[in-house]
């Protein structure tokens, strides 16, 4: 039997807390965009990549909603979590004691390794594409191993960067920085849809009005609301990273006098 209070509890609901949780929950969805980095490895990328991206988001939503609901059902409403970062472990111990706790810990480790491999593959492929087309130094990022046909130097670079970050940067700072970049990207993507389809192509009749204006505008507003409520450290780190990117862009475009090179599909 479904317990409505596990889905929505008027006594404990807080809009600021919901917005803060949305920023953290974004991490569970990040990675769906990495599907596009494997476009050159698919048979029909124009068709398969779009379907795969939407499918990944749909499957992830089902899992997240189901796990969150079951956790809310199991955990006593009046009891606070000892540590919110390990809440799933506390819930597992309530469900099945030490054996369930050990099993969940094992699953989390396996999932972390799988997520890391996926992230490494997507990021290294993206760096390779930018290096191959001259946006990044070609000698480092545009190198493809002749034996394995993989961007080994980009993989080594991402591995070293990940190792350094795990040792020098706190988890909370990483979460906030990733959320800053993610929601900035989501806002720009929604605005790009409006500019391209609604204004440039003029698809404004019938479903086009909803698909090309109303829905992307709503998505941009929601993402902007969450972005504005991120912590000060996230904004500081995010704008610092943007500043570094702007400096590099100014250098490769000779003071913005030369057009930026475009990534090419091959």
N, C-alpha and C positions, 0 to 999 in steps of 0.2 A: 504494500500500500504506500502511495506517495505521501510524503510528509511536506506540506506546503511551507511550514516554518523553516525547513532546511533550505528552501529556495529563496524565501524572503521573510525576514524577521523585522517587523516594524519597530520593535523595542530596541534593536541594536543597529538599525540602518543609519548610515552616515554617508552623505554624498562625498565629502572630502576623502573619507576612507575608501569609498568605491573608486574614486578617480586615482588615488594612490595605488590601489590594488590593480587597476587596469594597466598602469605603467609597468608593474612587475609581471603581470600576466602576459604582457607582450612578448616576454622572453620565451614563452611556451610556443609562440607562433613564428618567431623569427627563424628563418631557415627555409620557409616556403619560397622566398625569392631566390634562394640559391639554386632552385631547379633550373632557372634560366641560364645559369653559368654552364650547364651541361648541354646546351642547345646543339653544340657541334658534335655531340656524341649520340644524337638521336636520329632516327630515320626520317621523321617528318616534324621538324621542330616547330613550324608555324601552327600546327595542330596539336601536337603532343604536349608541348610546354604549357600552353594555356590550360588544357584539361588537367594536366598533372598539378599545376599550381593550385587550381581551385579544389582539386581532390584532396591535396595535402591539408589545406585549410579546413575543409569539411571534416575530415577524419580527426584532425587535432581538436576541433571544437567538440566533437562527440566525446572524445576521451577526457578532455578537460572538464566538461560539464558533469560527466558521470562520476569522475573521481572526486570532484569538489562536493557534489551532492552526497555521495556515500560517506565522505569524511565528515560532513556536517551532520549526517544522521547518527554516526557512531559517537562523535565527540560530545560530551555534555555541554549544553548551551552556556551554563553559568561558569564554566571552567576555562581559564585562560591558558594559552599554550606557554610552556616554559620558555621556548625560543621559537619564534615564527619561522626562522630559516630551516628548522628541523621538524616542522609540524607534521609532515607526512610520516616521519619515523615514530612520533608520539602516537599518532592515530593507529599505525600498524601495531604498536605494542598493546594498545587497548583492544584491538581486534583479536590478535592471536598470541599475545605474550612474546617472550624472547625468540621463539622460532620464527614468528612472522616478522619481527624486527630484523632478524638476521637475513631473512629472505628479501625483504624490501631494501635493505642496505646493499645486498648483492645486485639486485635489479638496478638500483640507482648508479652503481659503479659501471655496470655494463652499458646503461643508457648514456652515461657521461662519456665513456670511451667512444660509443657509436656517434654521439653528437659531435665530439671533437674531430673524428675522422671526416664526417660529413662537412663540417665547417672548414677543415683544412683543404678538402677537395674543392669546395666552392670558391673559397678565397684565393687559393693558389691558381685556379683556372682564370679567375677574374684578373689577377695580377699578370698572368701570362698574356691574356688578351691585350691588356693595356701596354705591356712591354713589347709585344709583337708589333703593335701598331705605332710604337714610338711615343706613347703618352708617358710611360715610365722608361727608365734606362733599359735599352734593349739587351745589353750584354748580360744583365742580371735576370730581369723578369721575363725577357723574351726568349730565354733558352729552353729548348725542348730536348730531353735526353734521347739520343739516337737509338738506344736499345729498347727502352721502355715506353717511349713516346709520351712522357709525362714531364711537366714543368718542375723538375727537381729543385732548381734553385729557388723558385718561388715557394715550394713546399718547405725547404730548409729555412727560408726567411720567416715564413709564418710560424713554423715550429719554434724558432728562437724567440720571436716576438711573444708568442703565447706563453712560453716558459718564463720569460722575464716578467710579463704582466702578472702571472700567477704568484710570483714571489714578491713583487714590489707594490702591487695595487690591491686594495681591499675589494672584496666581493661586492659590497654595496656601491662602491664607486664605479665598478665595471657595469653593474646593473643600470645605474643612472646614466652613464655615458652611452650605453647601448640604447636605452630608451630615448635619449635625446636624438641620436642619429636616426633611429627607427621612425619616430613620429615626425621628424622633419622630412624624411623621405616620403612617408605616407601622405603628408599634407601636399607636398609638391606633385606627387603622382595624381592625386585627385584633381588638383588644379590643372594639371596637364591634360587630363581627360576633357575637362570643360573647355579649355582653350582649343584643343585639336578638333574634337568632334562637334561641340556646340557652336563655336565661333568660326573656326577655320573651314570645316566641312559643311557647316550649316544644317546638321541633323537635329532639328528642333521640333518636329511634328510627332504626334502620337507618343509611342514609347520613348522616342528619342529625347523628349523633354525630361522625362524621369531618369533615363539611363545616362544622359550626357550632361545634365545640369543638377537636378534635384538630388539624386543619390550621391554623386561625387561631392557636391557642395556640403551635404550632410556629413559625409565621411570626413571631409576636411575640417569642418567645425568641431566634430567630436575629437579628432586627433589634436586639433589646436587647443581645445580645452584641457586635455590630458597633458599636453606639452607645456602649457602655461603653469600647470600645478606641479611640475617637476621640482626637485630640490635645487638649492642654490649651487651645490657642488656639481650637479649634472650640467647646469647651464654654463658654469664657469669652464668645466672641462670641455664641453661641447663647442663653445665659442672659441676656446683656445685651439682646438683641433681644426675648426673651420679657418681660423687665422693662418695656421700652418699651411693648410691647403691653398688658401688664397695667395700666400707668398710663393709657394711652388708653382701655382698656375701663372703668376706674374712672371716668374723666371722662364718657364718654358714657352710663353707667348711673347717674350721680349717686351714686357710692360704692356701686355694686352694689345699689342699691335699685330700679332700673327694669330690667325684663327686656330682654335683648339682642334687637334686631330680627332677624327671620329673613329670609334671602334668599327671594324669591318667584320662581317660574317663570312666565314670560309668553310 
